[in-house]
Amino acid sequence: MTSTTHDTVAPATSSVTRVRGFEWWLVIMLGVIAWMAFQVVSNEAYSEAWENIIPGLRLTLYLTIGSFLVAMPLGLVIGLGRLSRNRVINTIAQLYIEFIRGLPMIVWIFLVAFVFTRDLADMLGIKTRDISMTLRGGAALSMFYAAFIAEVFRAGIQSVDKGTIEAGRAVGLGRFQVFRFVTFPQALRNALPALGNDFIALMKDTSLVSILAVGEITYQARIYLGSSFRIRESYFILAVIYVTLTLVLSLLLQWWEKRLAIPGRRE
């Protein structure tokens, strides 16, 4: 009797576990995206909003990828500066990080676009207007996120087992070689989840450069809204585009983390 009861209960428990583990949030989000796609196809107002907003997606992606590619090496240099035993270098790196982290992003964008850019133009002997707002916005994003990426790299480097570093030195590797072949690969592997989150956050923050009249999707939505007064359609389309981008990037990041079998992330 006991054996029969056990055999009956076990499958039920297993079913409950599978139901609870089912990604309902993903199903709901995909449903919202599918509903919006249907609206774009079947509803003239949504279709018109889509056609006016979506051209800005290319610039959004360019800003995201370009800014992140600049922020990564800059953040690595600043992160190494934070680990430096040289007090001057360490102080400069920490000052940069704390200054950036103490500012709202939009204030930093204004500083870079209208203050630092003018000073740079005067130093180079060129006209400020020759530096495009897209370049200014991208520079602001890169410099801002470099401060956060620096802390990610610093934590990743400090998480590397000292035993592996000592082993590298024991086989005759120089200090730079140990960093290149032993420390950095492991640090990058450990830092990947945080770097992925920063990439996604940067993508969403590209919306802030719309204040510089940079033609990414948020700016395109504002322009369309100003001419059509279709508030619902404009903001729904804009929201779903960002949600779709974030969802795709998040799923790709999870897949890549599992592929690399990162400790603590394996399922």
C-alpha positions in Angstrom: 0.0 0.0 0.0 2.8 2.3 0.9 4.6 1.6 -2.4 1.4 2.3 -4.4 0.9 5.7 -2.6 4.5 6.6 -3.3 4.2 5.8 -6.9 1.0 7.9 -7.2 2.3 11.0 -5.4 5.8 11.2 -7.1 4.5 12.0 -10.6 2.1 14.6 -9.3 4.9 16.3 -7.4 7.1 16.2 -10.5 4.2 17.8 -12.5 3.9 20.6 -9.9 7.6 21.2 -10.1 7.5 21.5 -13.9 4.5 23.8 -13.8 6.2 26.1 -11.2 9.4 26.1 -13.2 7.6 27.0 -16.4 8.7 30.5 -17.6 5.2 32.1 -17.4 6.7 35.6 -17.5 8.3 34.8 -20.9 5.1 33.5 -22.3 3.3 36.7 -21.2 5.9 38.9 -22.7 5.9 37.0 -25.9 2.1 37.4 -25.9 2.4 41.1 -25.5 4.9 41.3 -28.4 2.7 39.2 -30.6 -0.3 41.3 -29.8 1.6 44.5 -30.8 2.8 42.8 -34.0 -0.8 42.0 -34.8 -1.7 45.6 -34.1 1.0 46.9 -36.5 -0.2 44.6 -39.2 -3.9 45.1 -38.8 -4.3 48.7 -37.3 -3.5 51.6 -39.6 -2.6 53.9 -36.6 -0.1 51.5 -35.1 1.3 50.7 -38.6 2.0 54.3 -39.2 3.6 54.8 -35.8 5.8 51.8 -36.4 6.9 53.0 -39.8 7.9 56.4 -38.3 9.7 55.1 -35.2 11.5 51.9 -36.4 14.0 53.8 -38.7 15.7 55.0 -35.5 16.5 51.4 -34.4 19.6 51.3 -36.5 21.1 54.3 -34.8 20.1 52.8 -31.4 22.0 49.7 -32.1 25.0 51.6 -33.5 25.1 53.7 -30.3 24.8 50.7 -28.1 27.5 48.6 -29.7 29.8 51.4 -30.5 29.6 52.9 -27.0 30.1 49.6 -25.4 33.1 48.7 -27.5 34.7 52.0 -26.4 33.6 51.6 -22.8 35.1 48.1 -22.4 38.8 49.0 -22.9 38.4 52.3 -21.1 36.8 50.5 -18.2 39.6 47.9 -18.1 42.2 50.6 -17.9 40.4 52.4 -15.1 39.8 49.1 -13.3 43.5 48.3 -13.5 44.2 51.8 -12.2 42.0 51.0 -9.2 44.2 48.0 -8.5 47.4 49.9 -9.0 49.8 50.3 -6.1 50.7 53.7 -7.4 48.8 56.1 -5.2 48.5 58.8 -7.9 47.1 56.4 -10.5 44.8 54.7 -7.9 43.5 58.1 -6.8 42.8 59.3 -10.3 40.9 56.1 -11.2 38.8 56.2 -8.0 38.1 59.9 -8.5 36.8 59.2 -12.0 34.6 56.3 -10.8 33.1 58.2 -7.9 32.6 61.4 -9.9 30.7 59.5 -12.6 28.6 57.5 -10.1 27.7 60.6 -8.3 26.0 62.2 -11.4 22.7 61.6 -13.0 23.2 60.3 -16.5 21.3 63.2 -18.1 23.6 65.7 -16.3 26.6 63.9 -17.6 25.3 64.0 -21.1 24.8 67.8 -20.9 28.4 68.2 -19.5 29.9 66.2 -22.3 27.8 67.5 -25.1 27.9 71.2 -24.3 30.9 71.8 -22.0 33.6 69.3 -22.6 33.0 69.2 -26.3 33.4 72.9 -26.6 36.6 72.8 -24.6 37.9 70.0 -26.8 36.9 71.9 -30.0 38.8 75.0 -28.7 41.9 72.9 -28.0 41.8 71.3 -31.5 41.0 74.6 -33.2 37.8 73.4 -34.8 34.2 74.5 -34.6 32.0 73.0 -32.0 29.2 72.4 -34.5 31.6 70.2 -36.5 31.3 67.6 -33.8 28.0 65.8 -34.3 25.5 65.3 -31.6 25.6 61.6 -32.2 29.3 61.5 -31.5 28.8 63.6 -28.4 26.0 61.3 -27.1 28.1 58.2 -27.9 31.1 59.6 -26.1 28.9 60.5 -23.0 27.6 56.9 -22.9 31.0 55.4 -23.3 32.6 57.5 -20.6 29.7 57.0 -18.2 29.6 53.2 -18.5 33.4 52.9 -18.4 33.1 53.8 -14.7 30.8 50.9 -14.0 32.6 48.5 -16.2 35.8 49.4 -14.3 34.3 48.2 -11.1 33.2 45.0 -12.8 36.7 44.3 -14.1 38.2 45.1 -10.7 35.9 42.7 -9.0 36.5 40.0 -11.7 40.3 40.4 -11.4 40.2 40.2 -7.6 38.0 37.0 -7.8 40.8 35.1 -9.7 42.3 32.4 -7.5 45.8 33.5 -6.4 47.0 30.0 -6.7 46.6 30.1 -10.5 48.6 33.3 -10.7 51.4 31.9 -8.6 51.4 28.8 -10.8 51.8 31.0 -13.9 54.8 32.7 -12.3 56.2 29.4 -11.2 56.4 28.2 -14.8 58.4 31.3 -15.8 55.7 33.7 -17.1 56.3 37.4 -16.7 53.9 39.7 -15.0 52.2 40.8 -18.2 52.1 37.3 -19.5 50.4 36.1 -16.3 47.8 38.8 -16.7 47.2 38.1 -20.4 47.1 34.3 -20.3 46.0 33.5 -16.7 44.3 36.4 -14.9 42.4 38.3 -17.6 40.7 35.2 -19.2 39.4 34.1 -15.8 38.4 37.6 -14.8 36.5 38.1 -18.0 34.7 34.8 -17.6 33.7 35.8 -14.0 32.7 39.3 -15.1 30.5 38.2 -18.1 27.1 38.3 -16.3 27.7 41.8 -15.0 29.1 43.0 -18.4 26.0 41.6 -20.1 23.8 43.5 -17.7 25.7 46.7 -18.4 25.3 46.2 -22.1 21.6 45.9 -21.7 21.4 48.9 -19.4 23.5 50.9 -21.9 21.1 50.0 -24.7 18.1 51.3 -22.7 20.1 54.5 -21.7 20.6 55.4 -25.4 17.1 56.8 -25.1 18.6 59.7 -23.0 20.6 61.0 -25.9 17.2 61.9 -27.6 17.6 65.2 -25.6 20.4 66.0 -28.1 18.1 65.5 -31.1 20.0 62.3 -31.9 17.6 60.3 -34.2 17.4 57.0 -32.3 14.0 55.4 -31.6 13.0 57.5 -28.6 13.6 60.7 -30.6 11.8 59.3 -33.6 8.8 58.6 -31.3 8.8 62.1 -29.9 8.9 63.6 -33.4 6.1 61.4 -34.6 4.0 62.2 -31.5 4.5 65.9 -32.0 3.1 65.7 -35.5 0.4 63.1 -35.1 -0.6 63.5 -31.4 -1.1 59.8 -31.2 0.2 59.2 -27.7 -1.0 55.7 -27.2 0.4 54.3 -30.4 3.7 56.1 -30.2 4.6 55.0 -26.6 3.2 51.5 -27.0 5.4 50.9 -30.1 8.4 52.4 -28.3 7.9 50.4 -25.2 7.5 47.1 -27.1 10.6 47.8 -29.2 12.7 48.2 -26.0 11.1 45.2 -24.3 11.8 43.1 -27.3 15.5 44.2 -27.5 16.0 43.7 -23.8 14.3 40.2 -23.9 16.4 39.1 -26.9 19.7 40.3 -25.3 18.8 38.7 -21.9 18.1 35.3 -23.5 21.3 35.5 -25.5 23.2 36.3 -22.4 21.7 33.4 -20.5 22.5 31.1 -23.4 26.1 32.3 -23.6 26.6 32.0 -19.8 25.3 28.4 -19.9 27.5 27.6 -22.8 30.6 28.8 -20.9 29.3 26.9 -17.8 29.9 29.9 -15.5 30.0 28.8 -11.9 26.8 29.6 -10.0 24.9 30.1 -13.3 24.6 26.5 -14.4 21.1 25.0 -14.3 
